[in-house]
Amino acid sequence: MHKAANAYMQTHVTTTTPGHLVVMLYDGAITFLEQAKEEIEAKNFAKKGILISQALDIIAELDGSLNNERGGDLAQNLHRLYMYCNTRLLRANLKMDTAIIDEVVGILSSFRSAFAEISRTQPHPAPPKAAAYYAR
């Protein structure tokens, strides 16, 4: 079952728009952070650290995908906000503070909503030729 889910996700990622990929990244980070809060409540601090690290990895990926030349001030502002989120999550990890995690989830949720709206207006790419062949 796990292999099938991974295959589905791989296909989904390779056949979607860049905007939708960004939305998926935000969804992943938010999910990891919500799970981290549960692990803090359960006093499972090792698992909490892993989940926050996974969210930090996603934020680093989002930050690394910024195009400063084409994005100008918007890209610079997003970079600053991603760095703020990183700093806050590192503090939340050390202090076991779910309120800080909620703050970051709020920021990421706002970004997610904006990118979801943008991606709705983007045309979806044509399916790969193999997918068209098997859809007959």
C-alpha positions as CSV (number, residue, x, y, z in Angstrom):
1,M,0.0,0.0,0.0
2,H,2.8,2.4,0.9
3,K,4.4,1.8,-2.6
4,A,1.2,2.6,-4.3
5,A,0.7,5.8,-2.3
6,N,4.3,6.9,-3.2
7,A,3.7,6.1,-6.9
8,Y,0.5,8.1,-6.8
9,M,2.2,11.1,-5.1
10,Q,5.1,11.0,-7.6
11,T,2.7,11.0,-10.5
12,H,0.7,13.8,-8.9
13,V,3.8,15.9,-8.4
14,T,5.2,15.5,-11.9
15,T,1.8,16.3,-13.6
16,T,0.7,19.4,-11.7
17,T,1.3,23.1,-12.1
18,P,4.2,24.9,-10.2
19,G,1.6,26.9,-8.3
20,H,-0.1,23.7,-7.1
21,L,3.3,22.2,-6.1
22,V,3.8,25.3,-3.8
23,V,0.4,24.7,-2.3
24,M,1.3,21.1,-1.7
25,L,4.5,22.2,0.1
26,Y,2.6,24.5,2.3
27,D,0.1,21.7,3.1
28,G,3.0,19.5,4.1
29,A,4.7,22.0,6.3
30,I,1.4,22.8,8.0
31,T,0.6,19.2,8.6
32,F,4.0,18.5,10.1
33,L,3.6,21.5,12.4
34,E,0.1,20.4,13.5
35,Q,1.5,16.9,14.3
36,A,4.4,18.5,16.2
37,K,2.0,20.2,18.5
38,E,0.3,16.9,19.2
39,E,3.7,15.4,20.0
40,I,4.5,18.2,22.4
41,E,1.2,17.6,24.2
42,A,2.1,13.8,24.3
43,K,5.6,14.7,25.6
44,N,7.1,12.9,22.7
45,F,9.9,15.4,22.2
46,A,12.1,13.4,19.8
47,K,9.2,13.0,17.4
48,K,8.3,16.7,17.8
49,G,11.8,17.6,16.8
50,I,11.7,15.4,13.7
51,L,8.4,16.9,12.6
52,I,9.6,20.5,13.1
53,S,12.7,19.7,11.2
54,Q,10.6,18.3,8.3
55,A,8.6,21.6,8.3
56,L,11.9,23.6,8.3
57,D,13.1,21.5,5.3
58,I,10.0,22.5,3.4
59,I,10.3,26.1,4.3
60,A,14.0,26.0,3.1
61,E,12.7,24.4,-0.2
62,L,10.2,27.2,-0.6
63,D,12.8,29.8,0.2
64,G,15.3,28.2,-2.2
65,S,12.8,28.3,-5.0
66,L,12.5,32.1,-4.9
67,N,13.7,33.9,-7.9
68,N,15.1,37.2,-6.6
69,E,15.7,38.6,-10.1
70,R,12.2,38.1,-11.4
71,G,10.5,38.3,-8.0
72,G,12.1,41.6,-6.9
73,D,10.6,43.0,-3.6
74,L,8.1,40.2,-3.3
75,A,10.8,37.5,-3.4
76,Q,12.8,39.5,-0.8
77,N,9.8,39.9,1.5
78,L,9.0,36.2,1.2
79,H,12.6,35.3,2.0
80,R,12.4,37.5,5.2
81,L,9.2,35.9,6.2
82,Y,10.6,32.4,5.7
83,M,13.6,33.3,7.8
84,Y,11.2,34.7,10.5
85,C,9.3,31.4,10.4
86,N,12.6,29.4,10.7
87,T,13.6,31.5,13.7
88,R,10.3,31.1,15.4
89,L,10.2,27.3,14.8
90,L,13.7,26.9,16.3
91,R,12.5,28.8,19.4
92,A,9.3,26.7,19.5
93,N,11.4,23.5,19.3
94,L,13.6,24.6,22.2
95,K,10.8,26.0,24.4
96,M,8.1,23.4,23.5
97,D,5.8,26.3,22.7
98,T,2.7,25.4,20.7
99,A,1.7,29.0,20.6
100,I,4.7,29.8,18.5
101,I,3.9,26.9,16.2
102,D,0.4,28.3,15.9
103,E,1.8,31.6,14.8
104,V,3.9,30.0,12.1
105,V,1.0,27.9,11.0
106,G,-1.0,31.1,10.6
107,I,1.6,32.7,8.4
108,L,2.0,29.6,6.3
109,S,-1.8,29.2,6.0
110,S,-2.0,32.8,4.7
111,F,0.6,32.0,2.1
112,R,-1.1,28.8,1.2
113,S,-4.4,30.5,0.6
114,A,-2.8,33.1,-1.7
115,F,-0.9,30.5,-3.7
116,A,-4.0,28.3,-3.9
117,E,-6.0,31.3,-5.4
118,I,-3.2,32.0,-7.9
119,S,-2.9,28.3,-8.9
120,R,-6.6,28.2,-9.6
121,T,-6.2,30.8,-12.4
122,Q,-3.3,28.9,-14.0
123,P,-4.0,26.5,-16.8
124,H,-3.2,22.9,-16.0
125,P,-0.5,21.2,-18.1
126,A,-1.4,18.6,-20.6
127,P,-1.1,15.1,-19.3
128,P,2.1,13.2,-20.3
129,K,1.8,11.2,-23.5
130,A,1.9,7.9,-21.6
131,A,-1.0,9.0,-19.4
132,A,-3.0,9.9,-22.5
133,Y,-2.2,6.5,-24.0
134,Y,-3.5,4.6,-20.9
135,A,-6.5,6.8,-20.6
136,R,-8.0,5.4,-23.8
